[in-house]
């Protein structure tokens, strides 16, 4: 509904098929060595951008030659990303799993904020500032000792 009280037409670009409603997507990167949050990118409309499209939009272009990110299995064959199945030894596979688990822990801490769990009722333009503030607060918590698990990569 608009500010004037009129219903707005449905636009599939905002629809999250995962959550069955409108949503925004962000890209977050965590340093494997330190566990620090090193990258935040977004927002992107859920229905228009998938993870790979978001990665290719900015982060992939920021990587140096031969530099890669550790990513989920859906990134198989994507330039600049090592997917879940790209491992060279059993210890590499274990370390990759721990790194992904730590990233999910960080995602969980960020999603735990009520303004991200509930319907956003403020101007759209302010959402990215709220998310950035949450990410900064999460990083500050890491800096004072409330760190996610180390993965020993």
N, C-alpha and C positions, 0 to 999 in steps of 0.2 A: 504494500500500500504506500502511496506517495504521501508527502507532507500535507497535501490538500485533501487527503482522505479518500482519494480515488484509487481503485485497483490498477496496478500496472500489469501489462501483458507478461505472460510467462516467457522467459528467455532461457533456453537450454544451456547456454554457455556458463551459467552460474550453478547448474544442478550437479550435485555430488551424487553419483550413483551408489557410492559406498554408504553415505549417510541419508540418502533419500530426501535431499533438500538442498537449498542454496548454501554455497560455501566458498571459501577462499583457500588457496594453497600457498605454502611457503616452502622454500628450500633452505635447509639448515645443514651445515657441515661442522664436524667435530674433529679436532686434531687427534690423530691416532696416538701420537707420542705423549701428549700432555693431557688430553681430555678437554681442552679448552674449546669453546665455541668460536670458530674462526670465520664463519660465513653465514649470512642471512640474506635471502633474496625473495622478493614477493611484494605484494600479493598477486596471485594469478587466479582467474576464474576457474573453478573446479571442472566444469564441463568442457572447457576449451583447451586446457593444458593438462597433460599427464606428466609424470616424473621426468621422463626422458626429454620431452619437449622443453621443460623448464631448465633442465641441465644444459641442454644444447643452446639455450637462449643466452646464458651469461657465464656460468661457472666453467663449462668446457673451454670457452675462449680464454679464460684467465689462467689455465694450466700451462706450465712450461713444457717444453719438448720432453717426452718420456715420463712426465709426471702423471699420476693417475689417482683417482679416488676409489675407495672401497665402496661397493654399492650392492644393492639387492640383486637377486637373480634376474630381474626383468631387464637389467642393463647389459646382458650378454651380447657381445659384439659391438657395443657402443664405444667409439673412440674416446679415450681418456678415462675409462671406467673399468675396474676389475669387478666382475660379478661374483656372486656367491660360489659359483662352480669353478672359478679360475684360481686354483691353488696348486702348489708344486709339491707339497708334502703334507703329511698328517698334522704336523705341528703348525704349518701355515693355515690349514683348514680350521684348526682349533682357535688360533689367534684371530682369524677373520670372524669367526662366530662370536668371540668375546668382544671384538670391536663393534659388531652389529648390535650385540646385546647392550653395550654401554650407550650406543646411540639411541636405542629404544628407551633406555632409562632417562636420558636427557629429554627426549620427546615427551615422555610421560610427565616429567616435572614441569615442562612448559604448558602442556595441555591441562594441567591441574588447576590453572588459574580460572576463576569463575567467568571472566569476560570472554574466554575462549570456549568454555563449555556451554554457555547460554547463548541465546539469540542476541546478536549485536544490534543495539538500539541507538546507535550514535551515527554521525555522518560517516559514510564509507571512507572518506579520505583520512580519517583518524585511526582506522584499524591498524595500518602499518606502524603507526607510532606506538600504539598499545603493545603490539607484538614485539617491536624493538625494545621497549622498556622491559617487557617480561624477559626477553633474552638477556639483556644487560643484568637484570636482577638475578637471573639464574647463574650467569657467569660470576657475579660478585659472590654468590653463595659458594661456588666452587673455590674462589680465591680465598675465602675465609675458612676453608676446610671441609665443606660439605660436598666433597667431590664424588663423581660417579666412580664405579669400579675401574681400576687400572686393568688394561688388557694385556700388557707385556708383549706387545707386537715387536 
